[in-house]
Amino acid sequence: MLRVVPGMKLSEISIRGTADEGRSPARCRDRVLGNLLWPPKAPILAESPTVSTRVETNDFFGTQPVSITVNDAERVSGLFTLPDGAIACYVLAHGAGAGMAHPFLGTVARGLAERGIATMRYQFPYMEKGSKRPDSPKVAHAAVRAAVVEVARLVPNLPLFAGGKSFGGRMTSQAQAESPLPAVRGLVFLGFPLHPPGQPSDERAKHLFDVQIPTLFLQGTRDEFAHLQLLGPLCKKLGSKATLRLFQDADHSFHVPARSGRKDAEVIKELLEVTSEWMGKLIPTK
């Protein structure tokens, strides 16, 4: 479990895993190294499954832990990455099964920072509490809105974008459809979960017609959460505000099989380039 508090340095963050949680300290460490902390500068010594493992590494692009107020009784953790000369900020929500410290989100945050785009990764309340059961839409929407408001406070002059991986992207679009998120210019979906695997349907997409800002769907052609026979026509129905970019042979996690002749890193690089270029078109030039 990852715990951060305002003002804590990344080198002070401890990761605790227990056998009861089914997650060893080493596994927790590996999940974090791809995100918060890059690159490692010293060996990490795993201790017993009930003893915290301390990680000593360098930050990347000055990533800082923050605390986000959802309501009077609820606060969640966030990770704010702000590169020098940033031109925009992406408020990035995690998927249902893994929090903001997932390596994929860390890779995205680092890659976007290299392209001049800041990010705010954040936890949904259930993930903050260590629960496996996702929040109700009402609670999740409140967390999305709180994260956007906090980013707008931290960087009031930067154009904002929002979205996320799978569940996080869908909760963001639902929040936007319900009531526009302050100052957000567009939504970016890193694998939109149109339906559960093996249950093709576009019922989850109805709210997208109430989203009045541009949307970017980044989707693998092998994604079991979004059959292209449904997603393609849906994006056409959404009109010019929706852009669909497909990644050949990639699955819901943007992993590609060896037989494809491509590597995951190549797919992620393309994803980052597409995202940054799309955002750039929505940022007014001075």
HUBEL-V45664 format. One record per residue. N is the residue number from 1. RES is the residue in one letter. NEAR is the number of other C-alpha atoms within 8 Angstrom. Layout:
{{N & RES & NEAR} {N & RES & NEAR}}
This chain:
{{1 & M & 7} {2 & L & 8} {3 & R & 8} {4 & V & 9} {5 & V & 9} {6 & P & 7} {7 & G & 6} {8 & M & 10} {9 & K & 8} {10 & L & 13} {11 & S & 9} {12 & E & 9} {13 & I & 12} {14 & S & 10} {15 & I & 14} {16 & R & 12} {17 & G & 15} {18 & T & 12} {19 & A & 9} {20 & D & 5} {21 & E & 6} {22 & G & 7} {23 & R & 10} {24 & S & 10} {25 & P & 17} {26 & A & 8} {27 & R & 8} {28 & C & 13} {29 & R & 11} {30 & D & 8} {31 & R & 11} {32 & V & 12} {33 & L & 12} {34 & G & 14} {35 & N & 16} {36 & L & 13} {37 & L & 13} {38 & W & 11} {39 & P & 9} {40 & P & 10} {41 & K & 7} {42 & A & 6} {43 & P & 5} {44 & I & 8} {45 & L & 5} {46 & A & 7} {47 & E & 9} {48 & S & 6} {49 & P & 10} {50 & T & 9} {51 & V & 10} {52 & S & 11} {53 & T & 14} {54 & R & 9} {55 & V & 11} {56 & E & 10} {57 & T & 12} {58 & N & 11} {59 & D & 12} {60 & F & 11} {61 & F & 9} {62 & G & 8} {63 & T & 12} {64 & Q & 10} {65 & P & 15} {66 & V & 12} {67 & S & 10} {68 & I & 11} {69 & T & 9} {70 & V & 12} {71 & N & 6} {72 & D & 5} {73 & A & 5} {74 & E & 8} {75 & R & 10} {76 & V & 13} {77 & S & 14} {78 & G & 13} {79 & L & 14} {80 & F & 12} {81 & T & 14} {82 & L & 12} {83 & P & 12} {84 & D & 5} {85 & G & 5} {86 & A & 12} {87 & I & 9} {88 & A & 13} {89 & C & 13} {90 & Y & 12} {91 & V & 15} {92 & L & 13} {93 & A & 16} {94 & H & 18} {95 & G & 12} {96 & A & 9} {97 & G & 5} {98 & A & 9} {99 & G & 12} {100 & M & 13} {101 & A & 13} {102 & H & 12} {103 & P & 11} {104 & F & 8} {105 & L & 12} {106 & G & 13} {107 & T & 10} {108 & V & 10} {109 & A & 12} {110 & R & 11} {111 & G & 10} {112 & L & 13} {113 & A & 15} {114 & E & 8} {115 & R & 7} {116 & G & 12} {117 & I & 15} {118 & A & 16} {119 & T & 15} {120 & M & 14} {121 & R & 13} {122 & Y & 14} {123 & Q & 13} {124 & F & 13} {125 & P & 13} {126 & Y & 11} {127 & M & 12} {128 & E & 10} {129 & K & 6} {130 & G & 7} {131 & S & 8} {132 & K & 7} {133 & R & 5} {134 & P & 8} {135 & D & 10} {136 & S & 6} {137 & P & 7} {138 & K & 7} {139 & V & 9} {140 & A & 12} {141 & H & 12} {142 & A & 10} {143 & A & 11} {144 & V & 12} {145 & R & 10} {146 & A & 11} {147 & A & 13} {148 & V & 12} {149 & V & 9} {150 & E & 9} {151 & V & 11} {152 & A & 13} {153 & R & 7} {154 & L & 6} {155 & V & 7} {156 & P & 7} {157 & N & 5} {158 & L & 10} {159 & P & 11} {160 & L & 13} {161 & F & 14} {162 & A & 13} {163 & G & 17} {164 & G & 17} {165 & K & 14} {166 & S & 14} {167 & F & 12} {168 & G & 14} {169 & G & 18} {170 & R & 13} {171 & M & 12} {172 & T & 15} {173 & S & 13} {174 & Q & 11} {175 & A & 14} {176 & Q & 10} {177 & A & 13} {178 & E & 7} {179 & S & 6} {180 & P & 8} {181 & L & 9} {182 & P & 7} {183 & A & 7} {184 & V & 11} {185 & R & 10} {186 & G & 13} {187 & L & 14} {188 & V & 14} {189 & F & 15} {190 & L & 12} {191 & G & 14} {192 & F & 15} {193 & P & 10} {194 & L & 14} {195 & H & 12} {196 & P & 9} {197 & P & 8} {198 & G & 5} {199 & Q & 6} {200 & P & 12} {201 & S & 8} {202 & D & 11} {203 & E & 7} {204 & R & 8} {205 & A & 8} {206 & K & 7} {207 & H & 10} {208 & L & 10} {209 & F & 9} {210 & D & 7} {211 & V & 9} {212 & Q & 7} {213 & I & 8} {214 & P & 10} {215 & T & 11} {216 & L & 14} {217 & F & 13} {218 & L & 14} {219 & Q & 15} {220 & G & 14} {221 & T & 11} {222 & R & 9} {223 & D & 12} {224 & E & 10} {225 & F & 12} {226 & A & 13} {227 & H & 10} {228 & L & 7} {229 & Q & 6} {230 & L & 11} {231 & L & 11} {232 & G & 9} {233 & P & 8} {234 & L & 9} {235 & C & 11} {236 & K & 9} {237 & K & 6} {238 & L & 10} {239 & G & 7} {240 & S & 6} {241 & K & 9} {242 & A & 12} {243 & T & 10} {244 & L & 10} {245 & R & 8} {246 & L & 8} {247 & F & 11} {248 & Q & 7} {249 & D & 10} {250 & A & 16} {251 & D & 12} {252 & H & 12} {253 & S & 6} {254 & F & 12} {255 & H & 10} {256 & V & 12} {257 & P & 10} {258 & A & 7} {259 & R & 5} {260 & S & 7} {261 & G & 6} {262 & R & 10} {263 & K & 10} {264 & D & 9} {265 & A & 6} {266 & E & 8} {267 & V & 14} {268 & I & 10} {269 & K & 9} {270 & E & 8} {271 & L & 9} {272 & L & 11} {273 & E & 8} {274 & V & 8} {275 & T & 10} {276 & S & 11} {277 & E & 8} {278 & W & 9} {279 & M & 11} {280 & G & 7} {281 & K & 7} {282 & L & 8} {283 & I & 8} {284 & P & 5} {285 & T & 3} {286 & K & 2}}
